[in-house]
Amino acid sequence: MHIRSLIGLLFLLMAVLVLSACSIRPSVIDTTSLPARSGLQENARQMLLVTDEPFLFFTSRKVYALEKHNSSWRQAMEPMNAVVGRNGFAKAGEKREGDGRTPSGLYRLGMAFGYAPSAATKMPYRQALADDLWVDDASAPDYNRWVKQNETRALSYEKMKRDDDLYQYGMVIEYNTDPVVKGYGSAIFLHIWAGAKSSTAGCVAVSEEDILKILAWLDPAAYPVILINPDAE
């Protein structure tokens, strides 16, 4: 076979595989075994599912926005591309401060935050100001807490109003917040990514367009949760 014909055939095969993979993604996801395995809260009716999407030699990450209908979870919108920690996912219980991994597991979605005084969301919202910090000093008594700069003696922290746009819109993932275990990881958020090929220090990040969709969709009355890397077990 002529080399150009062979290359064309390979590209055609790859295109067919991509389209096939997209077409088999269900709009209704049967998760009858999910609650027992993950301890999913029975009253949760909204869930963000963060998962790997392997294809050929590549693996991407996706976020699915799901709504509960009876015993099934239905997609509320199209899947969204995402990035996670630079070192991938940490298995449940194995996340540690500074390891560059995103914790696997099921967590409540908490407060939304951003640089503006308000945002288009029903979720509780807090504006991030120049003196707002999130403590990542595991030896500090206010570890993994949002504090004012003049209220902490922590030696290490993260500014909530950054010099870039990554926290222009975000949401707290309630990992290691109740109770707080020293050294098990802090400041785990859903926020804006630096790009489709970027990574985070342990958060989940999506495009600005997608996080605005998520914020507008979430409703505290639906007790929203996030399930990260459900295949960890």
Residue frames as qw, qx, qy, qz and C-alpha x, y, z in Angstrom:
[[0.000, 0.889, 0.457, 0.000, 0.00, 0.00, 0.00],
 [0.342, 0.630, -0.049, 0.695, 1.23, 3.50, -0.81],
 [0.380, -0.126, -0.545, 0.737, 2.62, 5.27, 2.27],
 [0.206, -0.101, 0.048, -0.972, 0.22, 8.23, 1.91],
 [0.651, -0.253, -0.494, -0.518, -2.74, 5.87, 1.67],
 [0.629, -0.209, -0.681, 0.310, -1.55, 4.03, 4.77],
 [0.157, -0.043, -0.389, 0.907, -1.20, 7.26, 6.75],
 [0.413, -0.164, -0.189, -0.876, -4.65, 8.35, 5.59],
 [0.693, -0.252, -0.637, -0.225, -6.11, 5.02, 6.67],
 [0.478, -0.160, -0.630, 0.590, -4.51, 5.33, 10.11],
 [0.080, -0.017, 0.194, -0.978, -5.92, 8.82, 10.61],
 [0.576, -0.199, -0.408, -0.680, -9.35, 7.59, 9.50],
 [0.660, -0.230, -0.708, 0.100, -9.17, 4.70, 11.98],
 [0.282, -0.111, -0.511, 0.804, -8.22, 7.04, 14.81],
 [0.297, -0.104, -0.059, -0.947, -11.10, 9.36, 13.94],
 [0.666, -0.239, -0.576, -0.409, -13.54, 6.44, 14.00],
 [0.566, -0.203, -0.684, 0.413, -12.21, 5.35, 17.39],
 [0.059, -0.018, -0.313, 0.948, -12.60, 8.85, 18.80],
 [0.485, -0.143, -0.235, -0.830, -16.15, 9.17, 17.53],
 [0.686, -0.218, -0.682, -0.130, -16.98, 5.71, 18.82],
 [0.402, -0.135, -0.628, 0.653, -15.61, 6.55, 22.25],
 [0.165, -0.016, 0.153, -0.974, -17.72, 9.71, 22.35],
 [0.572, -0.148, -0.431, -0.681, -20.85, 7.98, 21.16],
 [0.648, -0.235, -0.724, 0.037, -20.80, 5.26, 23.82],
 [0.114, 0.062, -0.534, 0.836, -20.59, 7.73, 26.72],
 [0.170, -0.574, -0.796, -0.094, -23.99, 7.31, 28.38],
 [0.144, -0.525, -0.018, -0.838, -26.23, 10.21, 29.29],
 [0.752, -0.522, 0.036, -0.402, -27.60, 8.12, 32.16],
 [0.316, 0.449, -0.783, 0.293, -25.04, 6.59, 34.50],
 [0.826, -0.400, -0.336, -0.213, -26.15, 3.63, 36.60],
 [0.188, 0.516, -0.623, 0.557, -24.44, 4.07, 39.95],
 [0.789, -0.456, -0.215, -0.352, -26.44, 1.68, 42.10],
 [0.865, -0.174, -0.299, 0.364, -23.20, 0.30, 43.55],
 [0.332, 0.564, -0.192, 0.731, -21.65, 3.72, 44.07],
 [0.440, -0.721, 0.103, -0.526, -23.27, 4.73, 47.36],
 [0.923, -0.385, 0.003, 0.014, -22.22, 1.56, 49.17],
 [0.821, 0.185, -0.082, 0.534, -18.66, 1.73, 47.86],
 [0.338, 0.450, -0.099, 0.821, -18.03, 5.40, 48.39],
 [0.222, -0.454, -0.600, 0.620, -20.28, 6.27, 51.31],
 [0.013, 0.333, 0.350, 0.875, -22.20, 8.67, 49.09],
 [0.189, 0.173, 0.516, -0.818, -24.56, 10.84, 51.10],
 [0.218, 0.454, 0.860, 0.084, -28.12, 9.76, 50.46],
 [0.148, 0.836, 0.382, -0.365, -29.39, 13.33, 50.31],
 [0.176, -0.477, 0.428, 0.747, -26.85, 14.44, 47.67],
 [0.628, 0.602, 0.480, -0.115, -28.62, 15.23, 44.39],
 [0.464, 0.861, -0.208, 0.007, -25.75, 16.95, 42.58],
 [0.798, -0.395, 0.326, 0.318, -22.31, 15.49, 42.04],
 [0.364, 0.806, -0.436, -0.171, -19.16, 16.42, 40.17],
 [0.956, -0.086, 0.248, 0.130, -17.37, 13.28, 39.03],
 [0.120, 0.842, -0.497, -0.174, -13.64, 13.70, 38.32],
 [0.909, -0.043, 0.414, 0.030, -12.19, 10.76, 36.45],
 [0.259, -0.418, 0.671, 0.555, -9.50, 9.54, 34.06],
 [0.755, 0.546, 0.142, -0.334, -10.40, 9.14, 30.39],
 [0.449, -0.390, 0.683, 0.424, -7.78, 6.79, 28.86],
 [0.737, 0.626, 0.131, -0.218, -7.62, 6.63, 25.08],
 [0.787, 0.520, -0.227, 0.245, -4.91, 4.80, 23.13],
 [0.669, 0.086, -0.367, 0.641, -1.60, 6.13, 24.52],
 [0.000, 0.396, -0.153, 0.905, -3.09, 9.16, 26.25],
 [0.309, -0.544, -0.738, 0.252, -5.00, 9.85, 29.45],
 [0.055, -0.444, -0.032, -0.894, -7.04, 12.97, 30.00],
 [0.050, -0.281, -0.758, 0.587, -9.16, 14.03, 32.92],
 [0.211, -0.453, -0.518, -0.695, -12.84, 14.87, 32.76],
 [0.164, 0.115, 0.601, -0.774, -15.40, 16.42, 35.06],
 [0.219, -0.400, -0.773, -0.440, -19.00, 15.20, 34.77],
 [0.296, -0.094, 0.333, -0.890, -21.81, 17.27, 36.28],
 [0.297, -0.215, -0.913, -0.178, -24.44, 14.77, 37.42],
 [0.476, -0.228, 0.193, -0.827, -27.95, 15.12, 38.80],
 [0.109, 0.013, 0.975, -0.192, -29.66, 12.36, 40.72],
 [0.630, -0.011, -0.223, -0.744, -32.95, 11.03, 39.36],
 [0.944, -0.209, -0.091, -0.238, -34.32, 8.20, 41.48],
 [0.826, -0.428, 0.291, 0.225, -31.35, 5.80, 41.72],
 [0.738, 0.338, 0.253, 0.526, -29.51, 6.99, 38.62],
 [0.231, -0.673, 0.074, 0.698, -27.21, 9.92, 37.96],
 [0.578, 0.683, 0.387, 0.223, -27.86, 11.82, 34.73],
 [0.477, 0.014, 0.111, 0.872, -25.48, 14.20, 33.02],
 [0.041, 0.822, 0.377, -0.425, -26.55, 17.80, 33.52],
 [0.287, 0.880, -0.219, -0.307, -24.20, 19.16, 30.85],
 [0.813, 0.486, -0.303, 0.110, -21.46, 18.06, 28.49],
 [0.840, -0.346, -0.081, 0.411, -18.30, 16.58, 30.07],
 [0.049, 0.982, -0.174, 0.053, -15.60, 19.14, 30.84],
 [0.740, 0.345, -0.383, 0.433, -11.85, 18.81, 30.42],
 [0.542, -0.831, 0.081, -0.100, -9.88, 19.11, 33.65],
 [0.531, 0.472, -0.583, 0.394, -6.40, 18.95, 35.12],
 [0.778, -0.608, -0.154, -0.036, -5.32, 17.63, 38.50],
 [0.514, -0.772, 0.324, 0.187, -2.17, 17.48, 40.64],
 [0.330, 0.734, -0.562, -0.192, 1.18, 17.32, 38.89],
 [0.025, -0.314, 0.946, -0.076, 1.70, 13.84, 40.37],
 [0.426, -0.189, -0.786, -0.405, -1.79, 12.58, 39.61],
 [0.675, -0.529, -0.170, -0.486, -4.24, 11.18, 42.12],
 [0.042, -0.346, 0.824, -0.447, -3.45, 10.05, 45.65],
 [0.461, -0.294, -0.823, -0.155, -5.37, 6.98, 46.76],
 [0.515, -0.716, -0.200, -0.428, -7.91, 7.53, 49.51],
 [0.753, -0.653, -0.004, 0.082, -6.12, 8.24, 52.77],
 [0.809, -0.047, 0.115, 0.574, -2.70, 8.70, 51.16],
 [0.251, 0.838, 0.089, 0.477, -2.73, 12.43, 50.35],
 [0.616, -0.492, -0.205, 0.580, 0.02, 14.37, 52.16],
 [0.012, 0.948, 0.030, -0.317, 0.99, 18.03, 52.30],
 [0.001, 0.783, -0.474, -0.403, 3.17, 19.10, 49.38],
 [0.591, -0.084, 0.772, 0.219, 3.04, 15.79, 47.47],
 [0.191, 0.336, -0.474, -0.791, 1.51, 17.35, 44.35],
 [0.096, -0.197, -0.946, -0.240, -1.34, 14.84, 44.28],
 [0.488, -0.234, -0.116, -0.833, -5.11, 15.30, 44.19],
 [0.310, -0.109, 0.847, -0.418, -6.93, 13.32, 46.90],
 [0.366, -0.172, -0.796, -0.450, -9.24, 10.55, 45.74],
 [0.077, -0.311, -0.826, 0.465, -12.57, 10.17, 47.48],
 [0.115, -0.704, -0.587, -0.384, -15.95, 11.73, 48.07],
 [0.273, -0.214, -0.343, 0.873, -16.15, 15.23, 49.54],
 [0.107, 0.826, 0.506, -0.224, -18.72, 17.91, 50.13],
 [0.364, 0.473, 0.196, 0.778, -18.54, 21.01, 47.96],
 [0.309, -0.590, -0.452, 0.593, -18.32, 24.04, 50.20],
 [0.043, 0.844, 0.147, -0.514, -17.98, 27.76, 49.77],
 [0.618, 0.603, 0.231, 0.448, -17.40, 29.43, 46.42],
 [0.360, -0.730, 0.014, 0.581, -14.90, 32.27, 46.27],
 [0.587, 0.547, 0.303, 0.515, -13.40, 34.76, 43.86],
 [0.378, -0.014, -0.066, 0.923, -11.96, 38.21, 43.34],
 [0.182, -0.437, -0.324, -0.819, -15.23, 39.99, 42.65],
 [0.330, -0.203, 0.481, -0.787, -17.67, 41.05, 45.40],
 [0.742, 0.136, 0.483, -0.444, -20.19, 38.48, 44.14],
 [0.007, 0.214, -0.863, -0.458, -20.62, 35.71, 41.58],
 [0.684, 0.034, -0.263, -0.679, -23.52, 34.14, 39.65],
 [0.437, 0.027, -0.894, 0.090, -24.04, 31.19, 41.98],
 [0.661, -0.576, -0.233, -0.422, -26.45, 29.97, 44.64],
 [0.793, -0.145, -0.439, 0.397, -23.58, 28.59, 46.68],
 [0.424, -0.859, -0.061, 0.281, -22.25, 30.52, 49.68],
 [0.624, 0.599, 0.003, 0.502, -19.65, 32.96, 48.33],
 [0.493, -0.760, -0.016, 0.423, -16.71, 34.86, 49.82],
 [0.443, 0.873, -0.135, 0.154, -14.68, 37.56, 48.16],
 [0.833, -0.151, -0.064, 0.528, -10.92, 37.02, 48.32],
 [0.005, -0.997, 0.058, -0.050, -9.10, 40.16, 49.43],
 [0.462, 0.693, -0.474, 0.286, -5.42, 41.02, 49.47],
 [0.170, -0.524, 0.689, -0.471, -4.98, 40.02, 53.13],
 [0.908, -0.085, 0.161, -0.377, -6.81, 36.68, 52.85],
 [0.135, 0.516, -0.845, -0.032, -4.63, 33.59, 53.27],
 [0.948, -0.125, -0.153, -0.251, -5.11, 29.82, 53.32],
 [0.351, -0.697, 0.616, -0.105, -2.70, 28.23, 55.79],
 [0.914, 0.232, -0.325, -0.068, -0.64, 25.26, 54.56],
 [0.106, 0.548, -0.707, 0.434, 1.81, 25.22, 57.49],
 [0.722, -0.230, -0.637, -0.143, 1.10, 21.82, 59.05],
 [0.460, -0.130, -0.614, 0.628, 2.54, 22.94, 62.40],
 [0.141, -0.197, 0.090, -0.966, 0.21, 25.94, 62.69],
 [0.232, 0.254, 0.796, -0.499, -2.95, 25.71, 64.81],
 [0.524, 0.568, 0.192, -0.605, -4.99, 27.17, 61.94],
 [0.174, -0.224, 0.839, 0.465, -3.69, 24.66, 59.37],
 [0.037, 0.311, 0.842, 0.439, -6.01, 24.23, 56.38],
 [0.003, -0.760, -0.558, 0.334, -8.05, 27.30, 57.26],
 [0.258, 0.679, 0.239, 0.644, -8.88, 30.59, 55.52],
 [0.455, -0.650, -0.321, 0.517, -7.58, 33.39, 57.75],
 [0.166, 0.979, -0.015, 0.120, -6.69, 37.06, 57.69],
 [0.645, 0.466, -0.371, 0.478, -2.98, 37.82, 57.46],
 [0.064, -0.573, 0.441, -0.688, -2.93, 39.62, 60.80],
 [0.797, -0.352, 0.150, -0.466, -4.64, 36.69, 62.53],
 [0.995, 0.025, -0.064, 0.072, -2.07, 33.95, 61.91],
 [0.318, -0.771, 0.527, 0.162, 1.51, 33.13, 62.83],
 [0.920, 0.209, 0.318, 0.099, 1.77, 30.46, 60.14],
 [0.325, -0.573, 0.487, 0.574, 5.10, 30.35, 58.31],
 [0.092, -0.016, 0.795, 0.600, 3.56, 28.99, 55.10],
 [0.397, 0.551, 0.544, -0.493, 0.34, 29.95, 53.40],
 [0.322, 0.317, 0.644, 0.617, -1.30, 30.62, 50.06],
 [0.147, 0.253, 0.075, -0.953, -2.72, 33.97, 49.03],
 [0.408, 0.486, 0.761, -0.138, -6.38, 33.70, 48.12],
 [0.417, 0.883, 0.097, -0.192, -6.17, 36.75, 45.86],
 [0.768, -0.101, 0.354, 0.525, -3.35, 35.72, 43.60],
 [0.040, -0.598, 0.292, 0.745, -1.42, 37.77, 41.08],
 [0.076, 0.031, -0.804, -0.590, -2.95, 35.65, 38.30],
 [0.585, -0.086, -0.165, -0.789, -6.51, 34.64, 37.40],
 [0.382, 0.023, -0.923, -0.021, -6.44, 31.06, 38.76],
 [0.122, -0.372, -0.791, 0.470, -8.55, 31.92, 41.80],
 [0.206, -0.065, -0.163, -0.963, -10.73, 34.49, 40.05],
 [0.789, -0.186, -0.088, -0.579, -13.44, 31.87, 40.50],
 [0.316, 0.245, -0.899, 0.178, -13.12, 28.84, 42.72],
 [0.777, -0.408, -0.146, -0.456, -14.77, 26.53, 45.20],
 [0.255, -0.518, 0.756, -0.309, -13.58, 24.82, 48.35],
 [0.767, -0.011, -0.621, -0.163, -13.46, 21.02, 48.20],
 [0.583, -0.650, 0.273, -0.404, -14.07, 19.98, 51.80],
 [0.864, 0.133, -0.434, 0.219, -11.07, 17.68, 52.02],
 [0.604, -0.079, -0.479, 0.633, -9.39, 17.41, 55.43],
 [0.096, -0.490, 0.030, -0.866, -11.55, 20.17, 56.85],
 [0.606, -0.385, 0.262, -0.645, -13.64, 18.36, 59.48],
 [0.486, -0.812, 0.079, 0.314, -11.65, 17.20, 61.30],
 [0.397, 0.836, -0.376, 0.051, -8.35, 18.70, 60.14],
 [0.929, -0.249, 0.106, 0.252, -5.47, 16.20, 60.28],
 [0.133, -0.866, 0.355, 0.327, -2.05, 17.86, 60.36],
 [0.213, -0.476, 0.746, 0.415, 0.02, 17.12, 57.27],
 [0.524, 0.285, 0.802, 0.044, -2.72, 15.37, 55.30],
 [0.271, 0.340, 0.543, 0.719, -3.07, 18.18, 52.76],
 [0.011, 0.635, 0.379, -0.673, -4.60, 21.62, 52.55],
 [0.221, 0.586, -0.157, -0.763, -6.15, 24.14, 50.18],
 [0.266, 0.142, 0.884, 0.356, -7.86, 21.65, 47.90],
 [0.336, 0.518, 0.166, -0.769, -10.01, 23.67, 45.55],
 [0.546, 0.516, 0.588, 0.301, -11.85, 23.55, 42.25],
 [0.059, -0.779, 0.033, 0.624, -10.51, 26.54, 40.32],
 [0.599, 0.772, -0.085, -0.196, -9.50, 27.92, 36.92],
 [0.890, -0.053, 0.223, 0.394, -6.68, 26.12, 35.15],
 [0.181, -0.696, 0.339, 0.607, -3.54, 27.66, 33.69],
 [0.438, 0.464, -0.548, -0.541, -4.24, 25.75, 30.47],
 [0.934, 0.054, -0.107, -0.336, -5.32, 22.38, 29.14],
 [0.819, 0.257, -0.439, 0.267, -1.79, 20.98, 29.47],
 [0.077, -0.632, 0.481, -0.603, -1.10, 22.45, 32.89],
 [0.609, -0.272, -0.727, 0.161, -1.30, 20.77, 36.31],
 [0.398, -0.797, 0.007, -0.454, -2.02, 21.85, 39.87],
 [0.033, 0.486, -0.742, 0.461, -0.43, 21.39, 43.28],
 [0.029, 0.102, 0.952, -0.288, -3.31, 19.07, 44.25],
 [0.432, 0.377, 0.307, -0.760, -6.50, 20.84, 43.20],
 [0.472, 0.444, 0.718, 0.255, -8.91, 20.12, 40.36],
 [0.032, 0.542, -0.087, -0.835, -8.95, 22.84, 37.69],
 [0.486, 0.548, 0.649, 0.206, -11.08, 23.53, 34.62],
 [0.261, 0.362, 0.272, 0.853, -11.44, 26.38, 32.15],
 [0.101, 0.127, 0.312, -0.936, -12.98, 29.66, 33.25],
 [0.514, -0.043, -0.406, -0.754, -15.97, 29.02, 30.99],
 [0.618, -0.182, -0.757, -0.103, -16.60, 25.65, 32.61],
 [0.275, -0.192, -0.679, 0.653, -16.22, 26.78, 36.21],
 [0.281, 0.048, 0.072, -0.956, -18.77, 29.52, 35.56],
 [0.627, -0.109, -0.577, -0.512, -21.16, 26.85, 34.27],
 [0.530, -0.168, -0.784, 0.278, -20.54, 24.75, 37.37],
 [0.079, -0.112, -0.473, 0.871, -21.06, 27.66, 39.76],
 [0.439, -0.007, -0.146, -0.886, -24.32, 28.64, 38.08],
 [0.663, -0.096, -0.667, -0.327, -25.56, 25.03, 38.19],
 [0.390, -0.058, -0.800, 0.451, -24.73, 24.14, 41.79],
 [0.480, -0.585, -0.167, -0.632, -27.44, 24.50, 44.41],
 [0.032, -0.344, 0.771, -0.534, -26.78, 24.09, 48.15],
 [0.730, -0.054, 0.278, -0.622, -30.30, 22.67, 48.53],
 [0.901, 0.270, -0.291, -0.172, -29.09, 19.69, 46.45],
 [0.719, -0.585, 0.369, 0.069, -26.24, 18.97, 48.91],
 [0.710, 0.643, -0.286, -0.011, -23.58, 18.89, 46.14],
 [0.749, -0.482, 0.408, 0.201, -20.57, 16.62, 46.45],
 [0.450, 0.711, -0.503, -0.196, -17.49, 15.83, 44.39],
 [0.936, -0.150, 0.315, 0.051, -16.26, 12.29, 43.74],
 [0.189, 0.815, -0.517, -0.183, -12.61, 12.28, 42.68],
 [0.279, 0.431, -0.853, -0.090, -11.03, 9.28, 40.96],
 [0.819, -0.187, 0.198, -0.505, -13.74, 6.69, 41.72],
 [0.915, 0.232, -0.330, -0.006, -11.51, 3.90, 40.36],
 [0.007, -0.715, 0.608, -0.346, -8.93, 4.39, 43.13],
 [0.692, -0.303, 0.572, -0.319, -10.11, 1.25, 44.91]]
